């Protein structure tokens, strides 16, 4: 789906900061940023990615911080003023 169509279907731009333990140095944390359109508060796309991470990536997860913002809000949509003179 196009970005606008996703937004109209309640998808919001979601950013997740994923902290994980480096496989070769487990005492060190590395940060990974993930960004995708997703539906709050269930976050099905983020859950799919986290499940992929757990099953296919070596770095053990430490924490996930999530932020989301609707790009189109009610304040952004309004009526335009239009005047037409008919002669």
PDB file with SEQRES, HELIX, SHEET and CRYST1 records, atoms N, CA, C and O in Angstrom:
SEQRES   1 A   87  UNK UNK UNK UNK UNK UNK UNK UNK UNK UNK UNK UNK UNK          
SEQRES   2 A   87  UNK UNK UNK UNK UNK UNK UNK UNK UNK UNK UNK UNK UNK          
SEQRES   3 A   87  UNK UNK UNK UNK UNK UNK UNK UNK UNK UNK UNK UNK UNK          
SEQRES   4 A   87  UNK UNK UNK UNK UNK UNK UNK UNK UNK UNK UNK UNK UNK          
SEQRES   5 A   87  UNK UNK UNK UNK UNK UNK UNK UNK UNK UNK UNK UNK UNK          
SEQRES   6 A   87  UNK UNK UNK UNK UNK UNK UNK UNK UNK UNK UNK UNK UNK          
SEQRES   7 A   87  UNK UNK UNK UNK UNK UNK UNK UNK UNK                          
HELIX    1 AA1 UNK A    3  UNK A    8  1                                   6    
HELIX    2 AA2 UNK A   44  UNK A   56  1                                  13    
HELIX    3 AA3 UNK A   74  UNK A   76  5                                   3    
SHEET    1 AA1 3 UNK A  29  UNK A  38  0                                        
SHEET    2 AA1 3 UNK A  12  UNK A  21 -1                                        
SHEET    3 AA1 3 UNK A  61  UNK A  69 -1                                        
CRYST1    1.000    1.000    1.000  90.00  90.00  90.00 P 1           1          
ATOM      1  N   UNK A   1       0.828  -1.181   0.000  1.00  0.00           N  
ATOM      2  CA  UNK A   1       0.000   0.000   0.000  1.00  0.00           C  
ATOM      3  C   UNK A   1       0.878   1.252   0.000  1.00  0.00           C  
ATOM      4  O   UNK A   1       1.983   1.251   0.542  1.00  0.00           O  
ATOM      5  N   UNK A   2       0.376   2.297  -0.605  1.00  0.00           N  
ATOM      6  CA  UNK A   2       1.089   3.571  -0.596  1.00  0.00           C  
ATOM      7  C   UNK A   2       1.030   4.181   0.801  1.00  0.00           C  
ATOM      8  O   UNK A   2       0.127   3.885   1.583  1.00  0.00           O  
ATOM      9  N   UNK A   3       2.009   5.040   1.104  1.00  0.00           N  
ATOM     10  CA  UNK A   3       2.094   5.632   2.439  1.00  0.00           C  
ATOM     11  C   UNK A   3       0.812   6.348   2.840  1.00  0.00           C  
ATOM     12  O   UNK A   3       0.353   6.195   3.972  1.00  0.00           O  
ATOM     13  N   UNK A   4       0.227   7.123   1.937  1.00  0.00           N  
ATOM     14  CA  UNK A   4      -0.997   7.847   2.268  1.00  0.00           C  
ATOM     15  C   UNK A   4      -2.134   6.878   2.560  1.00  0.00           C  
ATOM     16  O   UNK A   4      -2.903   7.092   3.497  1.00  0.00           O  
ATOM     17  N   UNK A   5      -2.247   5.832   1.780  1.00  0.00           N  
ATOM     18  CA  UNK A   5      -3.304   4.838   2.003  1.00  0.00           C  
ATOM     19  C   UNK A   5      -3.118   4.136   3.351  1.00  0.00           C  
ATOM     20  O   UNK A   5      -4.092   3.870   4.055  1.00  0.00           O  
ATOM     21  N   UNK A   6      -1.877   3.841   3.704  1.00  0.00           N  
ATOM     22  CA  UNK A   6      -1.610   3.241   5.016  1.00  0.00           C  
ATOM     23  C   UNK A   6      -2.049   4.179   6.135  1.00  0.00           C  
ATOM     24  O   UNK A   6      -2.672   3.746   7.104  1.00  0.00           O  
ATOM     25  N   UNK A   7      -1.722   5.468   6.003  1.00  0.00           N  
ATOM     26  CA  UNK A   7      -2.086   6.438   7.036  1.00  0.00           C  
ATOM     27  C   UNK A   7      -3.598   6.564   7.160  1.00  0.00           C  
ATOM     28  O   UNK A   7      -4.119   6.724   8.263  1.00  0.00           O  
ATOM     29  N   UNK A   8      -4.295   6.494   6.051  1.00  0.00           N  
ATOM     30  CA  UNK A   8      -5.749   6.578   6.097  1.00  0.00           C  
ATOM     31  C   UNK A   8      -6.369   5.332   6.725  1.00  0.00           C  
ATOM     32  O   UNK A   8      -7.525   5.358   7.146  1.00  0.00           O  
ATOM     33  N   UNK A   9      -5.606   4.245   6.789  1.00  0.00           N  
ATOM     34  CA  UNK A   9      -6.055   2.997   7.424  1.00  0.00           C  
ATOM     35  C   UNK A   9      -5.481   2.836   8.825  1.00  0.00           C  
ATOM     36  O   UNK A   9      -5.285   1.716   9.296  1.00  0.00           O  
ATOM     37  N   UNK A  10      -5.211   3.966   9.497  1.00  0.00           N  
ATOM     38  CA  UNK A  10      -4.741   4.021  10.887  1.00  0.00           C  
ATOM     39  C   UNK A  10      -3.314   3.545  11.115  1.00  0.00           C  
ATOM     40  O   UNK A  10      -2.919   3.324  12.260  1.00  0.00           O  
ATOM     41  N   UNK A  11      -2.534   3.382  10.055  1.00  0.00           N  
ATOM     42  CA  UNK A  11      -1.119   3.095  10.246  1.00  0.00           C  
ATOM     43  C   UNK A  11      -0.411   4.400  10.581  1.00  0.00           C  
ATOM     44  O   UNK A  11      -0.773   5.452  10.055  1.00  0.00           O  
ATOM     45  N   UNK A  12       0.593   4.344  11.450  1.00  0.00           N  
ATOM     46  CA  UNK A  12       1.367   5.503  11.854  1.00  0.00           C  
ATOM     47  C   UNK A  12       2.845   5.194  11.705  1.00  0.00           C  
ATOM     48  O   UNK A  12       3.276   4.052  11.863  1.00  0.00           O  
ATOM     49  N   UNK A  13       3.612   6.224  11.401  1.00  0.00           N  
ATOM     50  CA  UNK A  13       5.048   6.027  11.317  1.00  0.00           C  
ATOM     51  C   UNK A  13       5.555   5.676  12.713  1.00  0.00           C  
ATOM     52  O   UNK A  13       5.392   6.449  13.657  1.00  0.00           O  
ATOM     53  N   UNK A  14       6.163   4.517  12.829  1.00  0.00           N  
ATOM     54  CA  UNK A  14       6.615   4.001  14.115  1.00  0.00           C  
ATOM     55  C   UNK A  14       8.122   3.840  14.081  1.00  0.00           C  
ATOM     56  O   UNK A  14       8.680   3.297  13.127  1.00  0.00           O  
ATOM     57  N   UNK A  15       8.771   4.312  15.119  1.00  0.00           N  
ATOM     58  CA  UNK A  15      10.218   4.169  15.254  1.00  0.00           C  
ATOM     59  C   UNK A  15      10.497   3.376  16.519  1.00  0.00           C  
ATOM     60  O   UNK A  15       9.948   3.669  17.581  1.00  0.00           O  
ATOM     61  N   UNK A  16      11.343   2.381  16.398  1.00  0.00           N  
ATOM     62  CA  UNK A  16      11.736   1.571  17.550  1.00  0.00           C  
ATOM     63  C   UNK A  16      13.253   1.596  17.676  1.00  0.00           C  
ATOM     64  O   UNK A  16      13.971   1.319  16.715  1.00  0.00           O  
ATOM     65  N   UNK A  17      13.729   1.928  18.860  1.00  0.00           N  
ATOM     66  CA  UNK A  17      15.148   1.808  19.153  1.00  0.00           C  
ATOM     67  C   UNK A  17      15.342   0.460  19.835  1.00  0.00           C  
ATOM     68  O   UNK A  17      14.796   0.202  20.908  1.00  0.00           O  
ATOM     69  N   UNK A  18      16.118  -0.379  19.200  1.00  0.00           N  
ATOM     70  CA  UNK A  18      16.355  -1.729  19.706  1.00  0.00           C  
ATOM     71  C   UNK A  18      17.772  -1.782  20.262  1.00  0.00           C  
ATOM     72  O   UNK A  18      18.745  -1.572  19.538  1.00  0.00           O  
ATOM     73  N   UNK A  19      17.873  -2.062  21.540  1.00  0.00           N  
ATOM     74  CA  UNK A  19      19.183  -2.266  22.157  1.00  0.00           C  
ATOM     75  C   UNK A  19      19.418  -3.770  22.284  1.00  0.00           C  
ATOM     76  O   UNK A  19      18.562  -4.518  22.756  1.00  0.00           O  
ATOM     77  N   UNK A  20      20.596  -4.182  21.851  1.00  0.00           N  
ATOM     78  CA  UNK A  20      20.894  -5.615  21.893  1.00  0.00           C  
ATOM     79  C   UNK A  20      22.346  -5.825  22.310  1.00  0.00           C  
ATOM     80  O   UNK A  20      23.193  -4.945  22.159  1.00  0.00           O  
ATOM     81  N   UNK A  21      22.603  -7.018  22.837  1.00  0.00           N  
ATOM     82  CA  UNK A  21      23.957  -7.397  23.241  1.00  0.00           C  
ATOM     83  C   UNK A  21      24.725  -7.838  22.001  1.00  0.00           C  
ATOM     84  O   UNK A  21      24.234  -8.637  21.204  1.00  0.00           O  
ATOM     85  N   UNK A  22      25.926  -7.312  21.851  1.00  0.00           N  
ATOM     86  CA  UNK A  22      26.750  -7.718  20.706  1.00  0.00           C  
ATOM     87  C   UNK A  22      27.156  -9.181  20.882  1.00  0.00           C  
ATOM     88  O   UNK A  22      27.595  -9.574  21.963  1.00  0.00           O  
ATOM     89  N   UNK A  23      27.012  -9.988  19.830  1.00  0.00           N  
ATOM     90  CA  UNK A  23      27.310 -11.424  19.959  1.00  0.00           C  
ATOM     91  C   UNK A  23      28.738 -11.725  20.436  1.00  0.00           C  
ATOM     92  O   UNK A  23      28.933 -12.617  21.261  1.00  0.00           O  
ATOM     93  N   UNK A  24      29.736 -10.992  19.926  1.00  0.00           N  
ATOM     94  CA  UNK A  24      31.130 -11.254  20.302  1.00  0.00           C  
ATOM     95  C   UNK A  24      31.523 -10.608  21.620  1.00  0.00           C  
ATOM     96  O   UNK A  24      32.506 -11.012  22.242  1.00  0.00           O  
ATOM     97  N   UNK A  25      30.760  -9.602  22.054  1.00  0.00           N  
ATOM     98  CA  UNK A  25      31.051  -8.884  23.300  1.00  0.00           C  
ATOM     99  C   UNK A  25      29.735  -8.679  24.052  1.00  0.00           C  
ATOM    100  O   UNK A  25      29.179  -7.581  24.020  1.00  0.00           O  
ATOM    101  N   UNK A  26      29.231  -9.707  24.724  1.00  0.00           N  
ATOM    102  CA  UNK A  26      27.903  -9.651  25.331  1.00  0.00           C  
ATOM    103  C   UNK A  26      27.724  -8.577  26.405  1.00  0.00           C  
ATOM    104  O   UNK A  26      26.591  -8.251  26.761  1.00  0.00           O  
ATOM    105  N   UNK A  27      28.822  -8.021  26.928  1.00  0.00           N  
ATOM    106  CA  UNK A  27      28.691  -6.957  27.926  1.00  0.00           C  
ATOM    107  C   UNK A  27      28.475  -5.590  27.292  1.00  0.00           C  
ATOM    108  O   UNK A  27      28.192  -4.622  27.997  1.00  0.00           O  
ATOM    109  N   UNK A  28      28.604  -5.496  25.967  1.00  0.00           N  
ATOM    110  CA  UNK A  28      28.389  -4.234  25.254  1.00  0.00           C  
ATOM    111  C   UNK A  28      27.023  -4.226  24.588  1.00  0.00           C  
ATOM    112  O   UNK A  28      26.570  -5.234  24.046  1.00  0.00           O  
ATOM    113  N   UNK A  29      26.375  -3.064  24.642  1.00  0.00           N  
ATOM    114  CA  UNK A  29      25.085  -2.903  23.974  1.00  0.00           C  
ATOM    115  C   UNK A  29      25.269  -2.120  22.683  1.00  0.00           C  
ATOM    116  O   UNK A  29      26.059  -1.179  22.618  1.00  0.00           O  
ATOM    117  N   UNK A  30      24.541  -2.516  21.679  1.00  0.00           N  
ATOM    118  CA  UNK A  30      24.522  -1.831  20.383  1.00  0.00           C  
ATOM    119  C   UNK A  30      23.100  -1.352  20.145  1.00  0.00           C  
ATOM    120  O   UNK A  30      22.146  -1.979  20.607  1.00  0.00           O  
ATOM    121  N   UNK A  31      22.952  -0.249  19.429  1.00  0.00           N  
ATOM    122  CA  UNK A  31      21.632   0.309  19.147  1.00  0.00           C  
ATOM    123  C   UNK A  31      21.293   0.110  17.673  1.00  0.00           C  
ATOM    124  O   UNK A  31      22.147   0.271  16.802  1.00  0.00           O  
ATOM    125  N   UNK A  32      20.036  -0.242  17.405  1.00  0.00           N  
ATOM    126  CA  UNK A  32      19.539  -0.395  16.043  1.00  0.00           C  
ATOM    127  C   UNK A  32      18.213   0.342  15.958  1.00  0.00           C  
ATOM    128  O   UNK A  32      17.347   0.141  16.810  1.00  0.00           O  
ATOM    129  N   UNK A  33      18.032   1.189  14.952  1.00  0.00           N  
ATOM    130  CA  UNK A  33      16.767   1.895  14.769  1.00  0.00           C  
ATOM    131  C   UNK A  33      15.956   1.228  13.666  1.00  0.00           C  
ATOM    132  O   UNK A  33      16.459   0.970  12.573  1.00  0.00           O  
ATOM    133  N   UNK A  34      14.713   0.957  13.969  1.00  0.00           N  
ATOM    134  CA  UNK A  34      13.764   0.350  13.029  1.00  0.00           C  
ATOM    135  C   UNK A  34      12.643   1.355  12.809  1.00  0.00           C  
ATOM    136  O   UNK A  34      12.130   1.937  13.765  1.00  0.00           O  
ATOM    137  N   UNK A  35      12.262   1.559  11.547  1.00  0.00           N  
ATOM    138  CA  UNK A  35      11.181   2.500  11.261  1.00  0.00           C  
ATOM    139  C   UNK A  35      10.299   1.911  10.166  1.00  0.00           C  
ATOM    140  O   UNK A  35      10.777   1.446   9.132  1.00  0.00           O  
ATOM    141  N   UNK A  36       8.982   1.949  10.433  1.00  0.00           N  
ATOM    142  CA  UNK A  36       8.012   1.350   9.510  1.00  0.00           C  
ATOM    143  C   UNK A  36       6.631   1.901   9.846  1.00  0.00           C  
ATOM    144  O   UNK A  36       6.414   2.410  10.946  1.00  0.00           O  
ATOM    145  N   UNK A  37       5.714   1.803   8.918  1.00  0.00           N  
ATOM    146  CA  UNK A  37       4.322   2.132   9.228  1.00  0.00           C  
ATOM    147  C   UNK A  37       3.713   0.958   9.976  1.00  0.00           C  
ATOM    148  O   UNK A  37       3.844  -0.191   9.554  1.00  0.00           O  
ATOM    149  N   UNK A  38       3.042   1.251  11.094  1.00  0.00           N  
ATOM    150  CA  UNK A  38       2.492   0.209  11.945  1.00  0.00           C  
ATOM    151  C   UNK A  38       1.241   0.728  12.647  1.00  0.00           C  
ATOM    152  O   UNK A  38       0.967   1.928  12.629  1.00  0.00           O  
ATOM    153  N   UNK A  39       0.494  -0.164  13.256  1.00  0.00           N  
ATOM    154  CA  UNK A  39      -0.749   0.200  13.931  1.00  0.00           C  
ATOM    155  C   UNK A  39      -0.532   0.133  15.443  1.00  0.00           C  
ATOM    156  O   UNK A  39      -0.191  -0.914  15.994  1.00  0.00           O  
ATOM    157  N   UNK A  40      -0.736   1.274  16.098  1.00  0.00           N  
ATOM    158  CA  UNK A  40      -0.628   1.333  17.552  1.00  0.00           C  
ATOM    159  C   UNK A  40      -1.967   0.941  18.163  1.00  0.00           C  
ATOM    160  O   UNK A  40      -2.996   1.250  17.562  1.00  0.00           O  
ATOM    161  N   UNK A  41      -2.019   0.302  19.282  1.00  0.00           N  
ATOM    162  CA  UNK A  41      -0.954  -0.097  20.199  1.00  0.00           C  
ATOM    163  C   UNK A  41      -0.502  -1.543  20.029  1.00  0.00           C  
ATOM    164  O   UNK A  41       0.353  -2.003  20.786  1.00  0.00           O  
ATOM    165  N   UNK A  42      -1.048  -2.269  19.063  1.00  0.00           N  
ATOM    166  CA  UNK A  42      -0.683  -3.693  18.927  1.00  0.00           C  
ATOM    167  C   UNK A  42       0.621  -3.901  18.171  1.00  0.00           C  
ATOM    168  O   UNK A  42       1.294  -4.908  18.393  1.00  0.00           O  
ATOM    169  N   UNK A  43       1.001  -2.982  17.282  1.00  0.00           N  
ATOM    170  CA  UNK A  43       2.255  -3.020  16.537  1.00  0.00           C  
ATOM    171  C   UNK A  43       2.528  -4.369  15.867  1.00  0.00           C  
ATOM    172  O   UNK A  43       3.530  -5.011  16.182  1.00  0.00           O  
ATOM    173  N   UNK A  44       1.663  -4.812  14.953  1.00  0.00           N  
ATOM    174  CA  UNK A  44       1.883  -6.125  14.321  1.00  0.00           C  
ATOM    175  C   UNK A  44       3.162  -6.192  13.478  1.00  0.00           C  
ATOM    176  O   UNK A  44       3.815  -7.235  13.443  1.00  0.00           O  
ATOM    177  N   UNK A  45       3.529  -5.100  12.802  1.00  0.00           N  
ATOM    178  CA  UNK A  45       4.750  -5.108  11.978  1.00  0.00           C  
ATOM    179  C   UNK A  45       5.994  -5.189  12.861  1.00  0.00           C  
ATOM    180  O   UNK A  45       6.932  -5.922  12.548  1.00  0.00           O  
ATOM    181  N   UNK A  46       6.002  -4.446  13.950  1.00  0.00           N  
ATOM    182  CA  UNK A  46       7.134  -4.487  14.879  1.00  0.00           C  
ATOM    183  C   UNK A  46       7.254  -5.871  15.514  1.00  0.00           C  
ATOM    184  O   UNK A  46       8.359  -6.390  15.676  1.00  0.00           O  
ATOM    185  N   UNK A  47       6.123  -6.462  15.870  1.00  0.00           N  
ATOM    186  CA  UNK A  47       6.160  -7.818  16.451  1.00  0.00           C  
ATOM    187  C   UNK A  47       6.743  -8.822  15.463  1.00  0.00           C  
ATOM    188  O   UNK A  47       7.513  -9.701  15.850  1.00  0.00           O  
ATOM    189  N   UNK A  48       6.377  -8.695  14.182  1.00  0.00           N  
ATOM    190  CA  UNK A  48       6.956  -9.589  13.167  1.00  0.00           C  
ATOM    191  C   UNK A  48       8.469  -9.422  13.099  1.00  0.00           C  
ATOM    192  O   UNK A  48       9.216 -10.397  13.018  1.00  0.00           O  
ATOM    193  N   UNK A  49       8.909  -8.147  13.133  1.00  0.00           N  
ATOM    194  CA  UNK A  49      10.351  -7.898  13.066  1.00  0.00           C  
ATOM    195  C   UNK A  49      11.068  -8.436  14.302  1.00  0.00           C  
ATOM    196  O   UNK A  49      12.136  -9.036  14.185  1.00  0.00           O  
ATOM    197  N   UNK A  50      10.491  -8.226  15.484  1.00  0.00           N  
ATOM    198  CA  UNK A  50      11.103  -8.732  16.722  1.00  0.00           C  
ATOM    199  C   UNK A  50      11.179 -10.260  16.694  1.00  0.00           C  
ATOM    200  O   UNK A  50      12.188 -10.837  17.099  1.00  0.00           O  
ATOM    201  N   UNK A  51      10.125 -10.912  16.220  1.00  0.00           N  
ATOM    202  CA  UNK A  51      10.156 -12.384  16.105  1.00  0.00           C  
ATOM    203  C   UNK A  51      11.233 -12.837  15.126  1.00  0.00           C  
ATOM    204  O   UNK A  51      11.920 -13.829  15.370  1.00  0.00           O  
ATOM    205  N   UNK A  52      11.382 -12.106  14.013  1.00  0.00           N  
ATOM    206  CA  UNK A  52      12.458 -12.404  13.060  1.00  0.00           C  
ATOM    207  C   UNK A  52      13.817 -12.249  13.745  1.00  0.00           C  
ATOM    208  O   UNK A  52      14.701 -13.092  13.596  1.00  0.00           O  
ATOM    209  N   UNK A  53      13.966 -11.155  14.498  1.00  0.00           N  
ATOM    210  CA  UNK A  53      15.239 -10.902  15.186  1.00  0.00           C  
ATOM    211  C   UNK A  53      15.565 -12.060  16.126  1.00  0.00           C  
ATOM    212  O   UNK A  53      16.682 -12.578  16.114  1.00  0.00           O  
ATOM    213  N   UNK A  54      14.604 -12.458  16.928  1.00  0.00           N  
ATOM    214  CA  UNK A  54      14.826 -13.520  17.911  1.00  0.00           C  
ATOM    215  C   UNK A  54      15.214 -14.835  17.240  1.00  0.00           C  
ATOM    216  O   UNK A  54      16.071 -15.562  17.743  1.00  0.00           O  
ATOM    217  N   UNK A  55      14.585 -15.140  16.108  1.00  0.00           N  
ATOM    218  CA  UNK A  55      14.846 -16.432  15.464  1.00  0.00           C  
ATOM    219  C   UNK A  55      16.064 -16.430  14.542  1.00  0.00           C  
ATOM    220  O   UNK A  55      16.698 -17.471  14.371  1.00  0.00           O  
ATOM    221  N   UNK A  56      16.414 -15.264  13.933  1.00  0.00           N  
ATOM    222  CA  UNK A  56      17.450 -15.277  12.895  1.00  0.00           C  
ATOM    223  C   UNK A  56      18.694 -14.434  13.167  1.00  0.00           C  
ATOM    224  O   UNK A  56      19.675 -14.546  12.432  1.00  0.00           O  
ATOM    225  N   UNK A  57      18.680 -13.600  14.193  1.00  0.00           N  
ATOM    226  CA  UNK A  57      19.821 -12.716  14.445  1.00  0.00           C  
ATOM    227  C   UNK A  57      20.459 -13.104  15.772  1.00  0.00           C  
ATOM    228  O   UNK A  57      19.765 -13.396  16.745  1.00  0.00           O  
ATOM    229  N   UNK A  58      21.783 -13.102  15.798  1.00  0.00           N  
ATOM    230  CA  UNK A  58      22.523 -13.596  16.963  1.00  0.00           C  
ATOM    231  C   UNK A  58      22.444 -12.690  18.180  1.00  0.00           C  
ATOM    232  O   UNK A  58      22.475 -13.190  19.305  1.00  0.00           O  
ATOM    233  N   UNK A  59      22.344 -11.383  18.004  1.00  0.00           N  
ATOM    234  CA  UNK A  59      22.383 -10.461  19.137  1.00  0.00           C  
ATOM    235  C   UNK A  59      21.149 -10.594  20.018  1.00  0.00           C  
ATOM    236  O   UNK A  59      20.026 -10.407  19.550  1.00  0.00           O  
ATOM    237  N   UNK A  60      21.352 -10.916  21.291  1.00  0.00           N  
ATOM    238  CA  UNK A  60      20.246 -11.073  22.238  1.00  0.00           C  
ATOM    239  C   UNK A  60      19.660  -9.698  22.561  1.00  0.00           C  
ATOM    240  O   UNK A  60      20.396  -8.754  22.846  1.00  0.00           O  
ATOM    241  N   UNK A  61      18.336  -9.594  22.513  1.00  0.00           N  
ATOM    242  CA  UNK A  61      17.673  -8.316  22.771  1.00  0.00           C  
ATOM    243  C   UNK A  61      17.824  -7.906  24.229  1.00  0.00           C  
ATOM    244  O   UNK A  61      17.737  -8.730  25.140  1.00  0.00           O  
ATOM    245  N   UNK A  62      18.049  -6.625  24.423  1.00  0.00           N  
ATOM    246  CA  UNK A  62      18.094  -6.043  25.763  1.00  0.00           C  
ATOM    247  C   UNK A  62      16.804  -5.283  26.034  1.00  0.00           C  
ATOM    248  O   UNK A  62      16.155  -5.505  27.056  1.00  0.00           O  
ATOM    249  N   UNK A  63      16.423  -4.376  25.114  1.00  0.00           N  
ATOM    250  CA  UNK A  63      15.204  -3.593  25.297  1.00  0.00           C  
ATOM    251  C   UNK A  63      14.766  -2.997  23.960  1.00  0.00           C  
ATOM    252  O   UNK A  63      15.551  -2.896  23.017  1.00  0.00           O  
ATOM    253  N   UNK A  64      13.495  -2.605  23.904  1.00  0.00           N  
ATOM    254  CA  UNK A  64      12.925  -1.968  22.718  1.00  0.00           C  
ATOM    255  C   UNK A  64      12.116  -0.764  23.187  1.00  0.00           C  
ATOM    256  O   UNK A  64      11.191  -0.900  23.988  1.00  0.00           O  
ATOM    257  N   UNK A  65      12.471   0.416  22.683  1.00  0.00           N  
ATOM    258  CA  UNK A  65      11.743   1.647  22.970  1.00  0.00           C  
ATOM    259  C   UNK A  65      10.989   2.059  21.713  1.00  0.00           C  
ATOM    260  O   UNK A  65      11.572   2.132  20.631  1.00  0.00           O  
ATOM    261  N   UNK A  66       9.700   2.328  21.855  1.00  0.00           N  
ATOM    262  CA  UNK A  66       8.852   2.588  20.687  1.00  0.00           C  
ATOM    263  C   UNK A  66       8.271   3.991  20.767  1.00  0.00           C  
ATOM    264  O   UNK A  66       7.839   4.446  21.826  1.00  0.00           O  
ATOM    265  N   UNK A  67       8.269   4.672  19.613  1.00  0.00           N  
ATOM    266  CA  UNK A  67       7.626   5.983  19.488  1.00  0.00           C  
ATOM    267  C   UNK A  67       6.842   5.984  18.186  1.00  0.00           C  
ATOM    268  O   UNK A  67       7.285   5.418  17.186  1.00  0.00           O  
ATOM    269  N   UNK A  68       5.681   6.619  18.200  1.00  0.00           N  
ATOM    270  CA  UNK A  68       4.866   6.684  16.999  1.00  0.00           C  
ATOM    271  C   UNK A  68       4.232   8.042  16.851  1.00  0.00           C  
ATOM    272  O   UNK A  68       3.971   8.726  17.841  1.00  0.00           O  
ATOM    273  N   UNK A  69       3.984   8.435  15.623  1.00  0.00           N  
ATOM    274  CA  UNK A  69       3.377   9.733  15.351  1.00  0.00           C  
ATOM    275  C   UNK A  69       2.519   9.605  14.113  1.00  0.00           C  
ATOM    276  O   UNK A  69       2.943   9.062  13.093  1.00  0.00           O  
ATOM    277  N   UNK A  70       1.292  10.121  14.220  1.00  0.00           N  
ATOM    278  CA  UNK A  70       0.462  10.165  13.023  1.00  0.00           C  
ATOM    279  C   UNK A  70       0.942  11.326  12.174  1.00  0.00           C  
ATOM    280  O   UNK A  70       1.104  12.441  12.670  1.00  0.00           O  
ATOM    281  N   UNK A  71       1.166  11.068  10.909  1.00  0.00           N  
ATOM    282  CA  UNK A  71       1.667  12.116  10.024  1.00  0.00           C  
ATOM    283  C   UNK A  71       0.541  13.008   9.530  1.00  0.00           C  
ATOM    284  O   UNK A  71       0.748  14.192   9.265  1.00  0.00           O  
ATOM    285  N   UNK A  72      -0.629  12.446   9.408  1.00  0.00           N  
ATOM    286  CA  UNK A  72      -1.797  13.221   9.035  1.00  0.00           C  
ATOM    287  C   UNK A  72      -2.721  13.225  10.231  1.00  0.00           C  
ATOM    288  O   UNK A  72      -3.156  12.170  10.690  1.00  0.00           O  
ATOM    289  N   UNK A  73      -3.023  14.410  10.738  1.00  0.00           N  
ATOM    290  CA  UNK A  73      -3.933  14.503  11.869  1.00  0.00           C  
ATOM    291  C   UNK A  73      -5.138  15.336  11.483  1.00  0.00           C  
ATOM    292  O   UNK A  73      -5.173  15.941  10.411  1.00  0.00           O  
ATOM    293  N   UNK A  74      -6.120  15.363  12.362  1.00  0.00           N  
ATOM    294  CA  UNK A  74      -7.348  16.104  12.079  1.00  0.00           C  
ATOM    295  C   UNK A  74      -7.055  17.579  11.842  1.00  0.00           C  
ATOM    296  O   UNK A  74      -7.739  18.230  11.053  1.00  0.00           O  
ATOM    297  N   UNK A  75      -6.042  18.110  12.522  1.00  0.00           N  
ATOM    298  CA  UNK A  75      -5.704  19.513  12.352  1.00  0.00           C  
ATOM    299  C   UNK A  75      -5.161  19.813  10.958  1.00  0.00           C  
ATOM    300  O   UNK A  75      -5.251  20.946  10.485  1.00  0.00           O  
ATOM    301  N   UNK A  76      -4.601  18.802  10.304  1.00  0.00           N  
ATOM    302  CA  UNK A  76      -4.010  18.996   8.981  1.00  0.00           C  
ATOM    303  C   UNK A  76      -5.050  19.012   7.868  1.00  0.00           C  
ATOM    304  O   UNK A  76      -4.767  19.452   6.753  1.00  0.00           O  
ATOM    305  N   UNK A  77      -6.239  18.537   8.166  1.00  0.00           N  
ATOM    306  CA  UNK A  77      -7.280  18.451   7.145  1.00  0.00           C  
ATOM    307  C   UNK A  77      -8.311  19.534   7.424  1.00  0.00           C  
ATOM    308  O   UNK A  77      -8.834  19.631   8.533  1.00  0.00           O  
ATOM    309  N   UNK A  78      -8.593  20.326   6.439  1.00  0.00           N  
ATOM    310  CA  UNK A  78      -9.573  21.395   6.611  1.00  0.00           C  
ATOM    311  C   UNK A  78     -10.254  21.708   5.289  1.00  0.00           C  
ATOM    312  O   UNK A  78      -9.918  21.149   4.244  1.00  0.00           O  
ATOM    313  N   UNK A  79     -11.198  22.596   5.360  1.00  0.00           N  
ATOM    314  CA  UNK A  79     -11.909  23.000   4.162  1.00  0.00           C  
ATOM    315  C   UNK A  79     -11.208  24.200   3.548  1.00  0.00           C  
ATOM    316  O   UNK A  79     -10.774  25.106   4.259  1.00  0.00           O  
ATOM    317  N   UNK A  80     -11.100  24.202   2.250  1.00  0.00           N  
ATOM    318  CA  UNK A  80     -10.537  25.339   1.556  1.00  0.00           C  
ATOM    319  C   UNK A  80     -11.615  26.385   1.295  1.00  0.00           C  
ATOM    320  O   UNK A  80     -12.797  26.071   1.159  1.00  0.00           O  
ATOM    321  N   UNK A  81     -11.178  27.616   1.230  1.00  0.00           N  
ATOM    322  CA  UNK A  81     -12.122  28.699   0.948  1.00  0.00           C  
ATOM    323  C   UNK A  81     -12.135  28.921  -0.544  1.00  0.00           C  
ATOM    324  O   UNK A  81     -11.084  29.068  -1.169  1.00  0.00           O  
ATOM    325  N   UNK A  82     -13.323  28.947  -1.116  1.00  0.00           N  
ATOM    326  CA  UNK A  82     -13.433  29.055  -2.570  1.00  0.00           C  
ATOM    327  C   UNK A  82     -14.580  30.005  -2.884  1.00  0.00           C  
ATOM    328  O   UNK A  82     -15.691  29.855  -2.375  1.00  0.00           O  
ATOM    329  N   UNK A  83     -14.295  30.961  -3.708  1.00  0.00           N  
ATOM    330  CA  UNK A  83     -15.334  31.877  -4.156  1.00  0.00           C  
ATOM    331  C   UNK A  83     -15.401  31.821  -5.666  1.00  0.00           C  
ATOM    332  O   UNK A  83     -14.379  31.764  -6.350  1.00  0.00           O  
ATOM    333  N   UNK A  84     -16.620  31.839  -6.173  1.00  0.00           N  
ATOM    334  CA  UNK A  84     -16.813  31.788  -7.611  1.00  0.00           C  
ATOM    335  C   UNK A  84     -17.830  32.850  -7.995  1.00  0.00           C  
ATOM    336  O   UNK A  84     -18.942  32.895  -7.470  1.00  0.00           O  
ATOM    337  N   UNK A  85     -17.427  33.681  -8.903  1.00  0.00           N  
ATOM    338  CA  UNK A  85     -18.356  34.686  -9.422  1.00  0.00           C  
ATOM    339  C   UNK A  85     -18.902  34.211 -10.752  1.00  0.00           C  
ATOM    340  O   UNK A  85     -18.147  33.877 -11.665  1.00  0.00           O  
ATOM    341  N   UNK A  86     -20.205  34.186 -10.853  1.00  0.00           N  
ATOM    342  CA  UNK A  86     -20.851  33.779 -12.085  1.00  0.00           C  
ATOM    343  C   UNK A  86     -21.417  35.035 -12.730  1.00  0.00           C  
ATOM    344  O   UNK A  86     -22.183  35.771 -12.109  1.00  0.00           O  
ATOM    345  N   UNK A  87     -21.037  35.273 -13.967  1.00  0.00           N  
ATOM    346  CA  UNK A  87     -21.576  36.452 -14.643  1.00  0.00           C  
ATOM    347  C   UNK A  87     -22.496  36.102 -15.779  1.00  0.00           C  
ATOM    348  O   UNK A  87     -23.026  36.994 -16.442  1.00  0.00           O  
TER     349      UNK A  87                                                      
END                                                                             
